[in-house]
Amino acid sequence: MSKMTMTRINGEMLTLAREYRVMTQADLAEKTGFTQSLIAKIENGMKSDLDDPAIDTLCSTLGFPPAFFNQREDVLGFGSSAYFYRKKSTISAAERKRVHSTVNLSRIAIKKILKFVELSPSRTLPEWDIEEYGGSAAHIAKSIRGFWALPDGPIKNITALLESAGVIVVSCDFGTRAVDATSLRLTEMPPLIFINSDIPGDRWRFTLAHELAHLIMHRIPHEKMEDEADEFAAEFLVPEHEIAPQFRMMSAWRLPELAKLKEHWKVSIAMLVMRAKKLGVITDSQARYQFMALSKNGYRLNEPLPLEREVAINLSQMISAMTEGLGFTQEDIAETVMWYPQEAVRILPFQVRTRSHLRIVK
């Protein structure tokens, strides 16, 4: 009679897979026939060995191969000093866990992919202390435009700009609009921005500028950092010295005139109204009137002249370098990131893109 083999399980990976599948411990217990107590013990590190039938049950229920549960990776939480996220005023615990698990799942996969390809950015992404810039996020935004030698006027493609500085922008299905994005700057990886694939093009651009602010300015969380990131994003995308004269030249604050500015600067009308208010060009009551007009016309969620959402390609190019340069199949890449092939095809961007800041690691 053959001896039953046992496999060691990393409890953090079990929690990650369970929350990614939007299951509670009770849900997983019901689907697997395990007790909730057993699942809790595994996730808390009190039990780490499971026999083959139990492993097979977990794999079939959660949709990840045995190697996934065995990997020795850390799961980063929202409390990490390197972890920031753009969120709306309310987010449920379930939504938070879904975003948390999606980001960690993708981050761990990218870490494994980077063993085979690496980025060769054409720009440097600095880290600057806001206190050295008079506590002004707008001053840092002006400085980074100068540091990167950006011309006056709108930034044509902020996604391409950030990717040229070595940032990996990952479009994610968060399963909710409660979170726009989150960013990470870790010592062993390139800077990462995970952005909600379900946001419109103008919000995509502002969100990336907001996350860029976090990557440049913020290492330790504090209560003012979200306001600072918004201030940075506004100045970075729509510099005061250019937009203020344009605002003052407007003969009337009507939607058609604002829509023309939106089309030029590639930001939302709502953002332009807020920018004018912050710069003292219009009063609070005038700003409220503009927002009421947007709401009356049904434009608060779907503005006129929608912007096409920019496409992130660094991760796609990393995948292409593995398939075309190293001969990896989709199945090989799935095995590398310790997913099943169907999950890899669903999440990873296998499409071939054009820009390239990559080098194959040999």
C-alpha positions in Angstrom: 0.0 0.0 0.0 1.5 3.3 -1.1 2.1 6.0 1.5 0.0 9.2 1.1 2.1 12.1 0.1 1.8 15.5 1.7 2.2 19.0 0.2 3.2 22.1 2.2 0.8 25.0 1.8 1.5 28.7 2.3 -1.6 30.0 4.1 -1.2 33.4 2.6 -1.5 32.0 -0.9 -4.7 30.2 0.2 -6.2 33.4 1.5 -5.1 35.2 -1.7 -6.8 32.7 -4.0 -9.9 32.6 -1.8 -10.4 36.3 -1.8 -9.6 36.6 -5.5 -12.5 34.2 -6.1 -14.6 36.4 -3.8 -15.2 33.6 -1.2 -15.4 33.7 2.5 -13.9 30.9 4.6 -17.4 29.6 5.1 -18.0 29.6 1.3 -14.8 27.7 0.7 -15.6 25.2 3.4 -19.0 24.6 1.9 -17.6 24.1 -1.6 -14.7 21.8 -0.6 -16.3 19.9 2.3 -13.5 21.0 4.6 -14.3 22.5 8.0 -14.1 26.2 8.3 -11.8 25.6 11.3 -9.3 23.7 9.0 -9.3 26.5 6.5 -8.7 29.1 9.2 -5.8 27.0 10.6 -4.2 26.7 7.2 -4.5 30.5 6.5 -3.2 31.4 9.9 -0.1 29.1 9.5 -1.3 26.6 12.2 -1.5 23.8 9.7 0.7 23.7 6.6 0.6 20.1 5.2 -2.3 18.6 3.1 -2.6 15.3 1.4 -3.0 15.0 -2.3 -6.8 14.6 -2.4 -7.2 17.7 -0.3 -4.8 19.6 -2.6 -6.7 18.5 -5.6 -9.9 19.7 -4.1 -8.5 23.1 -3.4 -7.1 23.4 -6.9 -10.3 22.5 -8.6 -12.4 24.8 -6.3 -10.1 27.8 -6.5 -8.7 27.4 -10.0 -5.0 27.5 -9.2 -2.4 24.7 -9.6 -0.7 23.1 -6.6 2.5 25.1 -7.2 0.6 28.3 -6.6 -0.3 27.3 -3.0 3.3 26.2 -2.3 5.1 29.4 -3.4 6.9 31.4 -0.7 5.7 34.9 -1.6 4.6 37.6 0.7 1.2 39.3 0.3 1.3 43.1 0.7 -1.6 44.8 2.4 -3.0 48.3 2.2 -1.1 49.2 5.4 2.3 48.9 3.7 4.2 52.2 3.5 4.8 51.5 -0.2 1.1 50.9 -1.0 -1.3 53.6 -1.9 -4.7 53.5 -3.5 -7.2 55.9 -5.0 -10.6 55.2 -3.6 -14.0 56.8 -3.4 -15.6 57.7 -0.1 -16.9 54.2 0.5 -15.6 50.8 -0.2 -16.9 47.6 1.2 -14.8 44.9 2.8 -15.5 42.5 0.0 -14.5 45.1 -2.7 -11.3 45.9 -0.7 -10.3 42.3 -0.6 -11.0 41.8 -4.3 -8.8 44.7 -5.2 -6.1 43.6 -2.7 -6.0 40.1 -4.1 -6.1 41.2 -7.7 -3.1 43.5 -7.2 -1.1 40.9 -5.2 -1.8 38.2 -7.8 -0.6 40.4 -10.6 2.4 41.7 -8.7 3.7 38.2 -7.9 3.2 37.1 -11.5 5.1 40.2 -12.8 7.9 39.5 -10.3 8.4 36.0 -11.9 8.2 37.4 -15.4 11.0 39.9 -14.6 13.4 37.0 -14.1 13.4 36.6 -17.9 13.0 40.2 -19.2 13.8 43.6 -17.8 12.9 47.1 -18.7 15.4 49.6 -20.1 13.7 52.9 -19.4 14.7 56.0 -21.3 13.8 58.3 -18.5 14.6 58.4 -14.8 11.7 58.4 -12.2 13.0 60.4 -9.3 12.0 60.4 -5.6 11.6 63.9 -4.2 10.8 65.2 -0.8 7.9 67.7 -0.9 9.4 69.6 2.0 12.4 70.5 -0.2 9.9 72.1 -2.6 8.3 74.3 -0.1 5.6 71.8 0.7 4.1 72.4 -2.7 3.0 69.4 -4.8 2.4 71.8 -7.7 6.0 72.9 -7.6 7.1 69.3 -7.9 4.8 68.8 -10.9 6.4 71.8 -12.6 9.8 70.4 -11.7 9.1 66.9 -13.1 7.9 68.4 -16.4 11.2 70.3 -16.6 13.2 67.3 -15.5 11.7 65.2 -18.3 12.0 68.1 -20.8 8.3 68.1 -21.6 7.1 70.8 -23.9 4.3 73.2 -23.0 0.8 72.1 -23.7 -1.1 68.9 -23.0 0.7 65.6 -22.4 -0.2 63.6 -25.5 0.0 60.1 -23.9 0.6 60.0 -20.1 0.6 56.2 -20.1 3.4 56.1 -22.7 5.3 58.8 -20.7 5.2 56.8 -17.4 6.1 53.6 -19.2 9.2 55.4 -20.7 10.2 56.0 -17.1 10.1 52.3 -16.3 6.7 52.2 -14.7 4.6 49.1 -15.4 1.0 50.1 -15.8 -1.3 47.2 -15.3 -5.0 47.4 -16.4 -7.0 45.4 -13.9 -10.6 44.1 -13.5 -11.2 45.2 -9.9 -14.8 44.1 -10.1 -15.8 47.5 -8.7 -15.6 51.2 -9.5 -14.9 52.0 -5.8 -11.2 52.0 -6.5 -9.5 53.7 -9.4 -5.9 52.6 -8.9 -3.1 51.7 -6.5 0.7 52.0 -6.9 3.8 50.3 -5.5 7.4 51.3 -5.4 9.4 48.4 -4.1 13.2 48.0 -4.1 13.3 44.7 -6.0 10.8 45.7 -8.8 10.1 48.5 -11.2 7.4 51.0 -10.1 4.0 49.5 -10.5 0.6 51.1 -11.1 -2.5 48.9 -11.1 -5.4 50.8 -12.7 -9.1 50.0 -13.0 -9.9 48.9 -16.5 -13.5 50.2 -16.0 -12.8 54.0 -15.8 -13.2 56.4 -18.7 -10.3 57.9 -20.6 -10.1 61.3 -18.9 -10.2 59.7 -15.5 -7.5 57.2 -16.6 -5.2 60.1 -17.4 -5.8 62.0 -14.2 -5.5 58.8 -12.1 -2.1 58.0 -13.6 -0.9 61.5 -12.8 -2.2 61.1 -9.3 -0.4 57.8 -8.9 2.8 59.3 -10.4 2.6 61.8 -7.5 2.6 59.0 -5.0 5.5 57.3 -6.7 7.6 60.5 -6.7 6.6 62.1 -3.4 5.2 59.6 -0.9 7.1 57.0 1.0 5.2 57.2 4.3 1.4 57.6 4.4 0.0 60.8 5.9 -3.4 62.5 5.9 -2.6 65.1 3.3 -1.1 62.8 0.7 -4.3 62.4 -1.4 -4.8 66.1 -1.6 -1.1 66.5 -2.5 -1.5 63.9 -5.3 -4.5 65.7 -6.7 -2.7 69.0 -6.6 0.3 67.4 -8.4 -2.0 65.8 -11.1 -3.8 69.0 -11.8 -0.6 71.0 -12.3 1.1 68.2 -14.2 -1.7 67.8 -16.7 -2.9 71.4 -16.9 -0.1 73.8 -15.9 -1.3 77.0 -14.3 0.7 79.4 -16.4 -1.0 78.1 -19.5 -4.6 77.4 -18.4 -5.2 80.5 -16.3 -5.0 82.9 -19.3 -7.2 80.6 -21.3 -9.8 80.6 -18.5 -9.7 84.4 -18.3 -10.2 84.7 -22.1 -13.5 82.7 -22.0 -16.3 85.1 -22.7 -18.9 82.7 -21.0 -18.6 79.6 -18.9 -20.8 77.3 -21.0 -20.4 73.6 -21.7 -19.4 74.0 -25.4 -16.5 76.3 -24.4 -15.5 73.9 -21.6 -15.8 71.0 -24.0 -13.3 72.6 -26.4 -10.8 73.0 -23.5 -11.4 69.3 -22.6 -10.6 68.2 -26.1 -7.4 70.2 -26.1 -6.1 69.3 -22.6 -7.5 65.7 -22.5 -9.0 66.1 -19.0 -12.6 66.1 -17.8 -14.8 69.1 -17.8 -15.3 68.5 -14.1 -11.5 68.7 -13.6 -11.4 72.0 -15.5 -14.1 73.5 -13.3 -12.2 72.4 -10.2 -9.0 73.8 -11.6 -10.6 77.2 -12.3 -12.0 77.2 -8.8 -8.6 76.4 -7.2 -6.9 79.1 -9.2 -9.5 81.7 -8.2 -10.8 82.2 -11.7 -14.3 81.4 -10.7 -16.1 81.5 -7.3 -17.4 78.6 -5.3 -21.0 79.4 -6.4 -19.9 79.6 -10.0 -18.3 76.2 -9.7 -21.5 74.8 -8.1 -23.5 76.1 -11.0 -21.2 74.4 -13.5 -21.5 71.1 -11.6 -25.3 71.5 -11.5 -25.3 72.1 -15.3 -23.2 68.9 -15.8 -25.7 66.9 -13.7 -28.7 68.4 -15.4 -27.4 67.3 -18.7 -26.4 63.8 -17.4 -22.7 64.5 -17.8 -21.4 63.8 -14.3 -20.7 60.2 -15.2 -20.7 60.3 -19.0 -19.3 63.6 -20.3 -19.5 64.8 -23.9 -16.5 64.2 -26.2 -15.3 61.1 -24.3 -11.6 60.4 -24.5 -10.3 57.2 -25.9 -8.6 55.3 -23.1 -4.8 55.0 -23.5 -3.2 51.6 -23.7 -0.5 50.3 -21.4 2.0 48.1 -23.2 5.1 47.5 -21.1 3.7 44.2 -19.6 2.4 43.2 -23.0 5.9 43.7 -24.4 7.4 41.6 -21.6 5.1 38.8 -22.5 5.9 39.2 -26.2 9.7 39.1 -25.4 9.2 35.8 -23.6 7.1 34.2 -26.4 9.0 35.6 -29.4 12.5 36.1 -28.0 12.7 33.1 -25.7 10.3 30.7 -27.3 7.9 30.5 -24.4 4.4 29.2 -25.1 1.3 30.5 -23.3 1.4 27.3 -21.3 5.0 27.9 -20.3 4.2 31.4 -19.1 1.2 30.1 -17.1 3.6 27.6 -15.5 6.1 30.3 -14.8 3.6 32.5 -12.9 2.0 29.4 -11.3 -1.5 29.8 -12.8 -3.5 27.5 -15.0 -3.3 28.5 -18.7 -6.9 29.8 -18.9 -6.2 32.2 -16.0 -3.0 33.5 -17.7 -4.8 34.0 -21.0 -7.6 35.9 -19.2 -5.4 38.2 -17.2 -2.1 38.7 -18.9 -1.9 40.8 -22.1 -0.6 38.4 -24.8 -1.2 41.0 -27.6 1.9 42.2 -29.4 2.5 45.9 -29.0 4.9 48.3 -30.7 7.0 50.4 -28.2 9.9 48.6 -26.5 12.0 49.4 -23.4 13.0 45.8 -22.8 16.0 43.6 -22.5 15.9 39.8 -22.4 17.7 38.4 -19.4 20.0 35.5 -20.4 
